[in-house]
Amino acid sequence: MKINPEVKKALEEGRPVVALESTIISHGMPYPKNVKTALEVENVIRSHGAVPATIGIIDGEPIVGMTPEEIEEFGKRKGVLKVSRRDLPVVYAKKLWGATTVATTMIIANQAGIEVFVTGGIGGVHRGATETMDISADLQELAKTNVTVVCAGAKAILDLPLTLEYLETMGVPVLGYKTNELPAFYTSKSGLKVDYQVDNASEMANIIKAKRDNKLQGGILLTNPIPHEYEMDPKVINEAIETALKKMEKEGVKGKECTPYLLKTIVELTGGDSLESNIKLVLNNAAVGSEVAKEYAKLRK
């Protein structure tokens, strides 16, 4: 594992570090918007007094804290694999380039000693999963890996009630940041309740500490609603999702290609509006995640 010197120094000194994934760069947005967004997210984290650590795999080596040049190469390079837990040994052994999903970012962040990880939305139980058994590996990772994930809920293309049921079964605390309702990624409301509301970063840091001190294995999910001014009209986004799902079924897209396909199709159907909402919610999550990381770092000193 290659840890960026800035990240390494911050970890050694007990300063706040926030992990970031790389799938959003290679599979989530078109170039050059993907690179611009990745660097903007890092800037937000820095502006809140934490150190960003974008995680990816280059030539079979996990990189914790990619440089701007590496992020640029990741953003425009073709054929970067979308890597989940099952892919890691092959990608490492074959010395391939890999973009980390929520699951693999959690694994590598945990190995590096990073507690807080910021993303857009987690994977979950796909619609129709009672027939297909299509369930994201992100949920299993949340059940067993000691990382706090800050997101805007599960991606709205998923079956949100079943995703919550699965997380409950796996013993993952699902918390709402200043809300008691699960955000639905592009919108702040889903009609579904979270387990508990958390009102500030300090309270969240104490929850993390209590879980770690008591050796309660597994992740914590902090869901943070997209700011009202950037959320989409629920009718517009839900219609786009339904259309995209029908198109995907017709074209026979399966497995790990589903999420990138659906997100790209929804961007096209909404005239780019969903991509702008996606960017804004990630930036908002970065701000909240940085504050949580700062408060947690204070508790550990």
N, C-alpha and C positions, 0 to 999 in steps of 0.2 A: 504493500500500500504506500502510495506517495502522498504525503500530507504537505500542503503548501506551508512554507516557513511562517507566514503571518498567522495562519490557522493554528499551527503547532505551538507557536509562542503563546497565543491567546489561551489555548487549552492548558498549557503548562502553568500559566499564571492564574487560571481559574476565571478568566474573563468570558463574557457571553459570546457564544458562537451559534450561528443558525445554519442548519443544513438546507440545501436546495437540490431538487432533482434535475435531471437533464433530459428526460423524455419530453418535457414541455418545449425544449429547444429543438430536438431532432424530429419529433413526431406531433407536436402540439400546434405549431404555428409555422407559416411560411417564412422563408428568408427574404429580407433581412429583419423583419419584425420580431422574429424569434430571438435573435441576438440582442437587438435593442431592448426588448422586454427583460431578458435575462440580466443585462447589465443595469437596467433601471431598478430591478428588484434588489440587486446587490447594493445599489446606492441608497435605497430606502433603509435597508438594514444598517448600513454604515451611519446614516443620518440619525438613527435611533441609538447609536452607541454600541452596536454589536458587530461581530465579524462574520461576513457571509462565507459559506463553504459550499460552492456548487460541486456536486458529485457526478462523476462520469467514469467510464472505463476506456482507456486509450492503450492500444496494443496489449490488451489483456491485463493491464494494471489499473486497479482502482485509484482514482485521483480524488482527493478530498481537498477542495479549494482550487478549482480550475482557474487558470489565468484568462484574461480577456482574449488573448490570442487563441487559447484552446477552445474557449466558448465560440469564438468566430469560426474556427475550423469545424466544430461540432455542428454549428448552425447551417453551414453550406455543404458539408460533406454528404455524399449519397451513400446509402447502404449501411448506415449506423443501425445496429440491431436494437430493438426494444427488449430490454433484459429484465426478466423477473427471476425469482429465486432459483427456479429449475434450470435457467440458462447459465447461471454464474460459472459453474465448473467448466463448462464447454468454452465459454467466452474467455475465461482465464487461460485455459490450456491451449486454445488455438490462437491466443494473442490477438483477439478481435477488438473492434471498437464497439462499445455498448452504451446505450442511453439508459439510465436507471429509472425504473418506475417507482411508485411509492414504496413498494415492498423492498426492492433492492437498495433504495436510498436509506431506508430504515436500517437495513442490515449493516451497510457500510458505515453509516453515521454512528450506530451503536458500537461497532468495532473500534471506531476512532475516538469514542468517548463524548459524542455530541448528543445532548438530550433533546433539543428542540429542532423540529423540521417543519418548514413552511412549504405548502403546495397549493394548487388551485382547488382541486376536488379529489377525493379518494375514489378508487374503484369500488365496486360492490356487487350486489346480486343483480344480474341482468334481467330485464323483462323477459318473461317466458322461461325463467330458470327452472320452474317446476318440471318442464319437459327437457330442457337442454343441459341442466346442471351447470350453466355458465355462471361461475362465481369468481370474482377477482381474487387473486392471491394476496392482495392488499389486506383483506379481512383477516386471513390466517396470520399474517405478519403482525397485525395490530394485536392479535391474541397472545403472541409470544415474545415480541421484541420490545425492549425497554426504551422506547422513544415516544415523545409527545408530538403529535401531528396537528398542526394548525391548518385548517382548510375552510372552504366555504360550503361544507357539507359534501355528500357524495354527488358525483356528476348527475345532472338532472335526466340524463338518458337512461338511468337505471331504475330498478324497482326500489323506491326508497323505503316503503314499509318493510319489505323483506330484508333489506340491508340492515335496518335497525334491529329486526328480530335476530338476525345472524350475529350481529355485534353483541347483543344481550346474551345470547347463548355462549359466546366466546368470553364473556366477562369483561368486555371493553367498556370503560366509562365513556359515554357520549355526552359532552358538555356543550353548553351554548354560551358564547361570549356576549354578555349583556342581553341575552334573549333566552326564553324557555322553549322556543320553537326551532326545529331543525331547518337551517337554510337549505334552499334547493338550487345552489350554485348560481344560476343566472338571476334568480329571484331570492328575496330574503325570507319568504314564507313557503312552507310546504303543507301546513296543517297537521304536522306531526310533532310530538313533544320530544325534547331531549331528556336525558336522565336528571340533569341538574343545571341550573343557571350559575354562571360565574360572572361576578360584576367588575373585576379588575385583574390586572396582571399579577398583583401581589397575592391575591386569593388563589389564583391558578398555580403559582409557584409553590404555595404551601400544599396544595393537593398533590402536585408532582412529588414533593419531598416526602409526604406521608406515604405515598405508594412505594417509593424507592426505599425509605427507611424500614418499612415493614416487609420488604422482600416480596412484594406482590408483583409477580412477573407479568410483563405485557405492556402494551402501549396505552396511551390516553389520547382520545380524540377531542380536540377543541374546535368546535364549529363556529365560524365567524361570518355573520351575514354580509353580503355585498352591500355597500352603501346605497341608500335609497335612490340617490341621483343617477346611479349607474345601472340599476337593475332593469331588466327587460319587462315588457308587458307580458304577464303570464299566458295570455291567450295566444300571442304571437309566437312565443318560444315553444309552447306546448304543441301548437300546430306544426311547427318546424320539426320538432322531435318526432312526432307521429309520422310525418312524411318521410323523414330520414330513415326511420325504422322499417317502413314498408319497402323503401328503395333498397335498403341493405339486405332484407330478406329475399327480395326479387333477384338481387345480384349474387346471392349465396356467400356473402362475407361472413366468416366465422372466427372464433377464438380471439387472439390478442389483436387482430386487425380491426375488430368491431369498434373500439373506442376512437382510434384515430379517424376511421372512416366516418363515423357518426358526427364527430366534432367538425370535421372538414365540410361535410354535407350541410350541417346546420349553419355554418358560416356563410356558405353559398346561398342558402335559402333565406337568410336574414339580411343579406346584402352587406355582410361584414359586421353587423351590430353585435352579434354574439361574441365575436373575437374581441371587440373593444370592451365588452362587459367582463370577459375572461381576464383580460389584462388588468383592469381596474380592481377586480376582486383579489388577484394575486398580490398586487401592490399593497392593498389593504391588509391582507393576511401577513405580509412581511413586516408591516408596522407593528401589528399585535404580537406576532411571534418574537420580534426583537425585544419588546417590553417584557414579555414572559421570561425570555432567556436572561435578561438583565436581573430581574427579580429573583430568579432561581439561582443565579451566580452569587447574589448577595447572601442567600441562605446557606450556601455551601462554604462560605469563608469562615 
